[in-house]
Amino acid sequence: MTTQVLVQEEVLVLVRMLPSGSVRPTSFVWRDQTRYVSDVGRQWEERVEGKSLRCFLIKAVDNSQYELRWDPAADRWMLHRAWLDNLV
């Protein structure tokens, strides 16, 4: 069973810079555990509290899904939401 969790925690993200100049997350550290990205899905921009954020819906190798948000002006990443399998 998959459970959606609102997280709102700052995370460290490793990205690949593509020749087009776009950013693609490849892994991130959340709660002292590295999560490796298997697929990057939908991407969009949102304005939150006057900041322009780049949002990424990603799937990790453990099949959990996450929404990462990047503030390019501050170069800060937040884990906004998580859809976790087998959450006990």
N, CA and C of each residue as an Amber inpcrd file, in Angstrom:
protein
   264
   0.8400000  -1.1770000   0.0000000   0.0000000   0.0000000   0.0000000
   0.8820000   1.2350000   0.0000000   0.5210000   2.2230000  -0.7980000
   1.2790000   3.4600000  -0.9020000   0.6090000   4.5380000  -0.0570000
   1.4200000   5.2600000   0.7260000   0.9300000   6.3180000   1.5920000
   1.5740000   7.6370000   1.1980000   0.7650000   8.6910000   1.0030000
   1.2990000  10.0210000   0.6960000   1.6190000  10.7350000   1.9950000
   2.8270000  11.3300000   2.0560000   3.2920000  12.0280000   3.2490000
   3.7630000  13.4260000   2.8430000   3.2940000  14.4700000   3.5540000
   3.8100000  15.8230000   3.3610000   5.0810000  15.9400000   4.1850000
   6.2080000  16.2660000   3.5330000   7.5070000  16.2080000   4.1970000
   8.0350000  17.6020000   4.5380000   8.2440000  18.4540000   3.5260000
   8.7620000  19.8110000   3.7000000  10.1000000  19.8390000   4.4480000
  11.0880000  19.0620000   3.9780000  12.4080000  19.0470000   4.5910000
  13.4650000  19.3600000   3.5340000  14.4710000  20.1200000   3.9350000
  15.5820000  20.4030000   3.0310000  16.3990000  19.1280000   2.8360000
  16.8170000  18.8850000   1.5920000  17.6010000  17.7000000   1.2610000
  18.7890000  18.0870000   0.3930000  19.7850000  17.2150000   0.3840000
  20.9200000  17.3510000  -0.5230000  20.6150000  16.5600000  -1.7780000
  20.8060000  17.1770000  -2.9560000  20.4550000  16.5310000  -4.2180000
  21.6580000  16.5550000  -5.1500000  21.9330000  15.4130000  -5.7660000
  22.9490000  15.3160000  -6.8050000  22.2150000  15.3930000  -8.1330000
  22.6900000  16.2600000  -9.0250000  22.0010000  16.4630000 -10.3040000
  22.9590000  16.2670000 -11.4650000  22.3580000  16.0320000 -12.6110000
  23.0940000  16.0030000 -13.8780000  22.6700000  17.2470000 -14.6500000
  23.6560000  17.9920000 -15.1250000  23.3730000  19.1520000 -15.9620000
  23.3710000  18.6770000 -17.4130000  22.2510000  18.8090000 -18.0780000
  22.1150000  18.3650000 -19.4600000  22.6380000  19.4350000 -20.4160000
  23.0400000  19.0400000 -21.6280000  23.5520000  20.0180000 -22.5990000
  22.5850000  21.1710000 -22.8670000  21.2960000  20.9230000 -22.6970000
  20.2860000  21.9700000 -22.9180000  20.2750000  22.9950000 -21.7910000
  21.0110000  22.7020000 -20.6960000  21.0330000  23.6000000 -19.5490000
  20.0410000  23.2090000 -18.4790000  19.2150000  22.2100000 -18.7430000
  18.2470000  21.7810000 -17.7380000  18.9130000  20.8840000 -16.6970000
  18.2580000  20.7800000 -15.5560000  18.7660000  20.0330000 -14.4040000
  17.9620000  18.7510000 -14.2580000  18.6550000  17.6500000 -13.9780000
  17.9740000  16.3570000 -13.7660000  18.4930000  15.7340000 -12.4740000
  17.6450000  15.5920000 -11.4520000  18.0820000  14.9480000 -10.2070000
  18.4610000  13.4860000 -10.4620000  19.5670000  13.0360000  -9.8510000
  20.0000000  11.6430000  -9.9860000  19.9530000  10.9000000  -8.6500000
  20.0780000  11.6240000  -7.5380000  19.9550000  11.0300000  -6.2060000
  19.7690000  12.1580000  -5.1950000  19.2850000  11.7730000  -3.9990000
  19.1720000  12.7560000  -2.9330000  19.3080000  12.0480000  -1.5900000
  19.7080000  12.8240000  -0.5780000  19.8790000  12.2900000   0.7700000
  18.7410000  12.8210000   1.6280000  17.9800000  11.8930000   2.1860000
  16.8690000  12.2400000   3.0720000  16.9710000  11.3630000   4.3090000
  17.0360000  12.0280000   5.4630000  17.1290000  11.3340000   6.7490000
  18.2660000  10.3150000   6.7580000  19.4360000  10.8060000   6.3150000
  20.6870000  10.0330000   6.3130000  20.6660000   8.8150000   5.4000000
  19.7630000   8.7660000   4.4560000  19.7330000   7.6580000   3.5020000
  19.7280000   8.2160000   2.0880000  20.6030000   7.6740000   1.2300000
  20.6500000   8.1020000  -0.1650000  19.5660000   7.3800000  -0.9460000
  18.7650000   8.1530000  -1.6680000  17.7040000   7.6050000  -2.5250000
  18.1340000   7.8430000  -3.9670000  18.2210000   6.7830000  -4.7470000
  18.6520000   6.8840000  -6.1420000  17.4430000   6.9870000  -7.0580000
  17.5230000   7.9170000  -8.0020000  16.4160000   8.2020000  -8.9100000
  16.4590000   7.2300000 -10.0850000  15.3320000   6.5470000 -10.3150000
  15.2470000   5.6550000 -11.4750000  14.5450000   6.3340000 -12.6470000
  13.6830000   7.3220000 -12.3630000  12.9490000   7.9850000 -13.4340000
  12.5230000   9.3800000 -12.9810000  12.6540000  10.3340000 -13.8870000
  12.1540000  11.6930000 -13.6440000  10.9190000  11.8640000 -14.5030000
   9.8100000  12.1410000 -13.8530000   8.5410000  12.3060000 -14.5590000
   8.2440000  13.7640000 -14.8460000   7.0620000  14.1610000 -14.4660000
   6.5730000  15.5200000 -14.7420000   7.4450000  16.5640000 -14.0650000
   7.6360000  17.6920000 -14.7610000   8.3680000  18.8400000 -14.2190000
   7.5310000  20.0890000 -14.4780000   7.5390000  20.9900000 -13.4970000
   6.7640000  22.2170000 -13.6360000   7.3580000  23.2920000 -12.7370000
   6.8660000  24.5190000 -12.9080000   7.3000000  25.6400000 -12.0740000
   6.1280000  26.1280000 -11.2470000   6.4260000  26.5260000 -10.0070000
   5.4150000  27.1000000  -9.1080000   5.9970000  28.3300000  -8.4380000
   5.1050000  29.2660000  -8.0960000   5.5010000  30.4180000  -7.2940000
   4.9900000  30.1760000  -5.8860000   5.9140000  30.1580000  -4.9340000
   5.5800000  29.9210000  -3.5340000   6.2360000  31.0100000  -2.7090000
   5.4290000  31.7710000  -1.9880000   5.9190000  32.8670000  -1.1510000
   6.8550000  33.7950000  -1.9240000   6.4700000  34.1170000  -3.1560000
   7.2350000  35.0340000  -3.9900000   8.4610000  34.4330000  -4.6550000
   8.7090000  33.1500000  -4.4490000   9.8660000  32.4820000  -5.0610000
   9.4130000  31.6080000  -6.2140000  10.2240000  31.5590000  -7.2620000
   9.9600000  30.6810000  -8.3870000  10.6900000  29.3650000  -8.1450000
   9.9260000  28.2800000  -8.0030000  10.4920000  26.9730000  -7.7140000
  10.3240000  26.0430000  -8.8970000  11.3260000  25.2260000  -9.1300000
  11.2630000  24.1840000 -10.1570000  10.9130000  22.8810000  -9.4480000
   9.8360000  22.2280000  -9.8630000   9.3450000  21.0220000  -9.1910000
   9.5660000  19.8030000 -10.0720000   9.9290000  18.7020000  -9.4340000
  10.2200000  17.4520000 -10.1340000   9.4830000  16.3150000  -9.4500000
   8.7260000  15.5390000 -10.2010000   8.1150000  14.3260000  -9.6920000
   9.0430000  13.1850000 -10.1020000   9.5990000  12.4890000  -9.1170000
  10.5800000  11.4560000  -9.4150000  10.1710000  10.1190000  -8.8110000
  10.7580000   9.0650000  -9.3680000  10.5780000   7.7170000  -8.8490000
  11.9540000   7.1980000  -8.4580000  12.0400000   6.6140000  -7.2710000
  13.3050000   6.0600000  -6.7900000  13.3870000   4.5800000  -7.1550000
  14.5820000   4.0170000  -7.0190000  14.7690000   2.6140000  -7.3730000
  13.9490000   1.6760000  -6.4860000  13.5290000   2.1220000  -5.3140000
  12.6830000   1.2850000  -4.4430000  11.1910000   1.4330000  -4.7650000
  10.8780000   2.0980000  -5.8880000   9.5150000   2.3410000  -6.3800000
   8.7350000   3.3960000  -5.6000000   9.3320000   4.0280000  -4.6070000
   8.6910000   5.1540000  -3.9450000   8.7650000   6.3650000  -4.8680000
   7.8010000   7.2710000  -4.7260000   7.7880000   8.4870000  -5.5310000
   7.9390000   9.6950000  -4.6240000   8.5540000  10.7450000  -5.1870000
   8.8480000  11.9430000  -4.4080000   8.6240000  13.1740000  -5.2710000
   8.2840000  14.2760000  -4.6030000   8.2480000  15.5760000  -5.2650000
   9.3630000  16.4220000  -4.6610000  10.3540000  16.7240000  -5.4980000
  11.4540000  17.5980000  -5.1020000  11.1910000  18.9880000  -5.6430000
  11.5500000  20.0020000  -4.8520000  11.4210000  21.3960000  -5.2850000
  12.7710000  22.0880000  -5.1550000  13.1560000  22.7710000  -6.2270000
  14.4440000  23.4570000  -6.2780000  14.2190000  24.9520000  -6.3970000
  14.8790000  25.6990000  -5.5100000  14.8850000  27.1660000  -5.5710000
  16.2020000  27.5620000  -6.2140000  16.2160000  27.8490000  -7.5250000
  17.4730000  28.1540000  -8.2040000  18.1650000  29.4130000  -7.6810000
  17.4020000  30.3880000  -7.2110000  18.0000000  31.6270000  -6.7110000
  18.8600000  31.3670000  -5.4780000  18.4040000  30.4700000  -4.6060000
  19.1350000  30.1400000  -3.3770000  19.9070000  28.8320000  -3.5210000
  19.7030000  28.1150000  -4.6320000  20.2730000  26.7900000  -4.8750000
  19.9980000  25.8600000  -3.6870000  18.7150000  25.7980000  -3.3080000
  18.2720000  24.9430000  -2.1970000  17.2070000  23.9790000  -2.7000000
  17.2670000  22.7620000  -2.2010000  16.3210000  21.7200000  -2.5550000
  15.4830000  21.3500000  -1.3440000  14.1880000  21.1100000  -1.5910000
  13.2710000  20.6540000  -0.5470000  12.5820000  19.3870000  -1.0420000
  12.4180000  18.4480000  -0.1330000  11.5440000  17.3160000  -0.4010000
  10.1700000  17.7410000   0.0770000   9.2640000  17.9330000  -0.8610000
   7.9340000  18.4550000  -0.5410000   6.9700000  17.3430000  -0.1390000
   6.8740000  16.2950000  -0.9550000   5.9590000  15.1840000  -0.6850000
   6.6350000  13.8660000  -1.0150000   6.1340000  12.8050000  -0.3980000
   6.6220000  11.4560000  -0.6870000   5.4410000  10.5020000  -0.7260000
   5.4840000   9.5600000  -1.6550000   4.5240000   8.4700000  -1.7330000
   5.3240000   7.2110000  -1.4300000   5.1640000   6.6910000  -0.2350000
   6.0110000   5.6040000   0.2400000   5.2580000   4.2890000   0.2630000
   5.9290000   3.2360000  -0.2180000   5.3690000   1.8860000  -0.1800000
   5.6430000   1.2580000   1.1780000   4.6900000   0.4970000   1.6390000
   4.8400000  -0.3000000   2.8630000   5.2290000   0.5400000   4.0770000
   4.6270000   1.7030000   4.2150000   4.8830000   2.5550000   5.3650000
   4.1780000   1.9750000   6.5790000   4.9530000   1.7330000   7.6290000
   4.3760000   1.1270000   8.8460000   4.3200000   2.1630000   9.9340000
